[in-house]
Amino acid sequence: MAAKRVYQVWKGSNKFIFGGRLAFGPDARSLLITFSLIIVPVIIFCAFVARHLRHEFSSYYSGYAILVAAILFTIHVLVLLGLTSARDPGIVPRNSHPPEEEFRYESSGVGGQQTPTLQFPRTKEVMVNGIPVKVKYCETCMLYRPPRCSHCSICNNCVERFDHHCPWVGQCIGLRNYRYFFLFVSSATILCVYVFSLSAYYIKVLMDNNNNGTVWKAIKESPASVILMAYCFISLWFVGGLTGFHLYLIGSNQTTYENFRYRADGRINVFNRGCLNNFLEVFCTEIKPSRNNFRAFVQEEVQRPLTPVFTRGHEPGDMSGDRRPKVEHDLDIGEDLLKISQRRNIEELDEDTRSRGSNGAPHNTGDPDSILSSDHRAATIRSDARHSSWERSGNWEIAQDDFANSNVTESRNHVTSKEMRQ
């Protein structure tokens, strides 16, 4: 059987294409909508606006530059969209087992017995710029998340410097794609301004060509320009507002997740290094390589020896633990039950002997082998019957009539032994 690659057995919700070379989020289909919202308006702009502006400038090539710039800048925006959506955002590889160095074995009393339980700390402190910061343990990935890391419930991955999950790009925004995400949003804002401005300029050109024509005549002559202006105006509220918000986040070195979650807590931002250094950190530092090689072959993990778990207060060599008192208690109960069963068997044997003697049948009551063999068989049958009844009842209680019968048996056995001596 051929070995599988990492992306084929990936436990997250990501989708891979081209043999694991490109990694998308689970909602990657939303990219089709985003592509359409960018490409369709640009096509309308090139066909109904930029084409008519080719000869409206003194320089012949200036009009063509408007058309070429619109096409090239749109390609630039789409490339940034692809770099944001089709790359590892900073996924932390999950562990196959919890970190053993963090195990804590405790003893908890349940029903008077000490039971070993596994205690695992859910948080621990790490130092960031000389200030202690608590990091949480992720149950799904079985690791302590690095600072600023969070688990995305949509992608089912822990992502470093998690900002948010963007449905428009179908991917988490994290350490390795936040730069491209901001460039994509800001470039989309510039593209909206570009299309809006030239569409408005074309309306003005139409008004001038009609000898002081009105706006309504220009709108009737080029309705596509008005539609593009309205579309870009609405889009600017979205991408423009998003660009401004992320400029604030970059300047204060925050993430969207931190800003919304810890806004009311009044926490000190230990990651803030000053406005200039914060911008340099985002745009001028080298992007870390991915910690996941999705195209690598899966290596079978070597089975590690199981570590024995002992309760606190016992040495590893003491394998009995707290079980010895319970075992001794069970043995005492079993011995008492065996004595009771034997006493009742002897009573039956005496009754059988008396009935045989009254009928005149020869019987050797002094033969110890016959007594022991019959006693053993009866005891076995009695104990099996008693054992099955105890299993059905589910407890070890003994009826009071059994103890009464045992007392009667002792007295009869004493009389029988005297008769045999006589």
N, C-alpha and C positions, 0 to 999 in steps of 0.2 A: 504494500500500500504506500503510495507516494506521500511524503511528508507535507503537511499543510503549512501555509504561511500565517504570519501573525494576524493579518487583516481578515483571514478566513475564519479564525476562531475568536475574533475580537468580542469582548463582553459588553462593550459600550453600544450605543445606538447609532453609531456613525455608519455612513454609506461610503463605499470605496468604488472607484473606477480605475481603469487602466492598470489592473493588477496591484492595487494598493498604492499607486503613486499619488493619487489625489484622494483626500479625505474630506467628506462633507458631513454636515449634521443630518439628523433624521428628517428634517423638513427642507431638504435641498430643493424640492420642487418649487418652493416659493421663489427661487432664483429666476424661473421663467417669467414670473410676474414682474420682478424687478428689472430684468432685461427689457421686457416690453415697455415698461414705463419710461425707460431711457431711450431706446432705439426708435420707437414709433414717433415721438415728438420731434426727434432730430431729423428723421426722414421727411416729415411734413415741412419742417423748417427749410431743409435743403431744396425741396421741390417747389415750394410756393413763396419762399421769402428770399433765401440766399441766391437763388438762380436769377432773380430779377434785379438783384443789387450788383451784378457783375460789372455793369457799365455806368453805375451812378457816381463814380469817383473819377477824378482827373487822371489819375494813373490807371492804366488799363488793367494792370495785374492786381490792383488793390481789391477790386470786386471779387476776383477769384480767391484771394487770400481769405475772405470771409467764409467762403464755402469750404476751403481746405482746412481752415482752423476749426470749424465746427466738426468736421469728420474726425480729424486727429484728436481733438480733445475728447470726443465721445469714446474713441478707442482707448484713450488714457483712462477714462472713468471705468470702462468695462474691465480693463486689465486690473485695476485696483480692486474692483469687485471680485474678480476671480482670485486674486492673491489673498483677499480677506476670507473668502468662503472655502477655498479648496486646499487649505493647508492646516496642519496641526496647530491649534491655537495655544498650545502649551499643556497638553494632557500629561498628567502625572501617572506613570505606569502603576497599575494596581498590584498588590501583593497577592500571592497564593495562600498565605497564612498570616496571622497576626504577628507582630514583632515580639519574639519570646523574651527579649530583655525587659519588656514592660509587664510581664505576668506577675501577679501577686496572689499567692495561695493563702486563703483564710479558712478558718473552721467555724461553721455555724451550727448551733444546736437545733436539731429537729427531732421532736419526740424523745428527748433525753439522750439522743445519740449525736455524736460529733460527725458532721458530714463535710468533707472538703469541698469548697467552692472556689471558682476562679474569679478573682476580682481584677478588673482591667480599668486603668484610669482613663477617663474620657477626655481629659484635657491635660496639657502640660505647658510649662512656660519655656519660652526661648528668648534670647536677648536680641533686640533689634536697635541698633544705634545706642546701646547702653541702657535701654528701657525694656523691662520684661513684657512680653506679649504672649497671651494664651493662644495656643493652637489646639484644634479639636481633632478627635479621632473619627475617621470615616469608616462606618460599618461596612459599606459596600466595597470600597477599595482596600480596606484593612490596612490603613496607614494613617500616620499623623500628617494632616495637611500642612504644607509649608505656609509661612505668613502670607496673607492676602490671597490664599488659595481657597476655593469653594467648590462644592460638588454641584454640577449642573444636573437638575432633575430631568431635563429634556434629552441631553446627550448621554446622561448616565456616566459622566466622567468627572474626576477632580481636575480643575483647570487652574494653572498658576496665574496669579494676578487677574483673577476672574473679574471682568467688568459687567457683562450681561450676556444674555443669549438674544441675538438679533434675528427675528423671523424673516426680515427682508433679505438678509444674506444667507439665511439657513445655516448658521454656524455660531458657536460661542465666540465671544470676543475676549481674548486673554493676552497673555504676555507676548506671544509670537505673532499676533496679527492685529494688535491694537493700533499700531502705527499705520498700517494699510487701511484699517477701518476709518481712522480719522481723515486720512488723505482722500479716501473715497467719498466721504460725506462732504468734506470741504470742496472737493473738485466738482461734485454734483451741484453744490451751491453756486459755484462760479459758472458752471454750464447753464444753470437756470437764469442767472443774471445776464449772461451772454445772449441767450435766445430771446429773453424778454426785451432787452435793449434794442437789438437789431429788428425785432418785430415792430416795436414802437417806432423805430426810425423809418421803417418801410411805410408805415401809415402816414408819417409826415411827408415822405417823398411823394406819395400818391396825392396828398392834399396840395402840394406845390405844383405838381404836374397838371392838376385840374384848374389852374388859375384861381387860387384861393377857394378851392372847394371845401366843403364842410367835412366834418369827421364822419358823418353818416354815409356820405358818398364813398369815402375811402374804405370804410368798413364793408360796404356792399361790394366794392371791387376786390377786396382781399379779406374775406371772412376768416381764412386760416390764420392770419396774423393776430386777430383778436382772440381766437381760440388758444393760440400758443401763449399769448400774454396772460390770459386767465389761468391757464394750466401752470405756467411758471410762477405766477404770483402765489397760488395755493401751495405749490411745492416748496417755495422759499420759506413758508412758515414752518414746514417740517424739517427739511435738510438744513436750512439756515439756523433755525433755533437749536437743532442738534449740534451744529458746528460751534455755536456760541457756548452752549452748555459744556461741551468737551474742552473747549479752550479754558474755561474756568477750572475744570477737573484737572487738566494737565498743569496749569499754573499752581494749583494747590496740592498736586500729587495725590489725587484721590481716584477711586474707581466709582462707577455708577452704583455698584453694589454697596460699597462703603458709605457713599453719600446718602443713600436712601435708608440704610439700616442703622447707621450710627449717628445720624444727624442730631437726634434728640438726646443722645447719651452724653454729649459734651466731652468726648474722649480726645486725648492729645494725639495729633497726627504725627506718629513717630517717623513717617516716611517723607515728610516735607523737608526738602533741602534748599528751599528758596526758589523763587519763580524761575530764574534763569537756569539753574541747575536742573529743575524739574523738566523744563522743555528740552534741555540737552539730553536728559536721560531717556526721553521718549523718542527723539528724532535722530540723535547722534551716537547712540550706543549700538554696539553690534548685537544683532538678534541671535539669541542662543539657539544652538541646533536642537532639533527635536529629540526628545528622550525616548521616542518610539521608532523602531524600524519596522514599519508595517509589512515590508516585503521579506523580512527575515523568516527563516524556517523555525517552526516551533520546536523547542528542545524539551524533551521529556525531563521532568523534574525528578531528581534522585530522591527516593523515599528515605526520609530521615528516621533514625530510631526514636521510638516513642519515649518521652521522658516520664518516669513514674511520678505520680502525684501523691504526696504524703501530707497528712494533717500536721498542723503546727504542734510542736512539743514532742515529736517522735523522731527518732533517728531513721535514716534510710534503711538500715539493717533490720529494723523492727517492722516486719511485714504484717504483724497481727493488728497493730494500731489499736483502735477501740473495739475490735470485734471479739476479743478474748472473753470478756464478761458475758457477752451474749451467747457465745458458744457453750461456755460452762453452764449457763442457765438452761439452754436447750438440752444438754446432756442430763442434767438433773431431772428435768421433766420426763425425758424418755425412760430413765431408770425407774422412776416411780410408776409410770404406766406399765412397764414390763412386769414389775412386782405384782401389781393389781391383776394383770392378765393371768399370771401364773397361779395366783391364789384361786381365782375362779376356775381354772382348769383342774386344779387338784380337787376342788369341791365336786366337779362333775365326775372325776375319776372315782372318788369315794362312793358316790351314788351308784355308779355303774357296777362297782365291786359288790356292794350290798345287794343289788338286784340279781347279780349272777349267783351270789351265795344263797339267796333265798330260793332260787330255782334249782339249786343243786349242781350247777355247772362247775367243773373244776376250774380254779383260777389261782394262780400263784401270786399272792399279793406282795410277797417279799422279793420278787424279781426286780432288781433296780433297773435293769436294761429296758424291760417292757414299760415300766413306769416312766422312765426318762424319755423313751421314744414317743410314747403316746402323749406325754406332757409337751414334748417339743412340737408335735404336729398340731395339737390343740392350740398351743400358744401362738403358733404361726398363723393359724386360721383366725384366731381371735384378734391378734395384732393387726392383720391385714384388714379385717372388717372394721376395727376401730379406726385404723388409719384412713380408710376411705370415707368413713363417716366424718372424721375431723376435717378432711379436705372439703367435703360438701358444706360443712358448717362454717369453715373459714376461721376457726379459733381453736384454742387449746384448753377450753373449759371442760371440766369433768363433772358429771351429774352427781348429786349427793347420794343417790341410791347405789352407785358403784362403791363409794366408801363404806356404806352400810353393809353391802354384800361382802366386802373384804373382811370386815370385823367378824361376821358370822362364819366365814370360811376359816379364819384363824382358830376359832373355838372348836369347830368340827374337826379340824386337822389334829388338834391337841387330843381330843377324845379318841380318834382313830389310832393315833400312835400308841396310846395306852392299851387299847384292845389288842393290838398286834403284839405288844410285849407279853400280855397274858396268854 
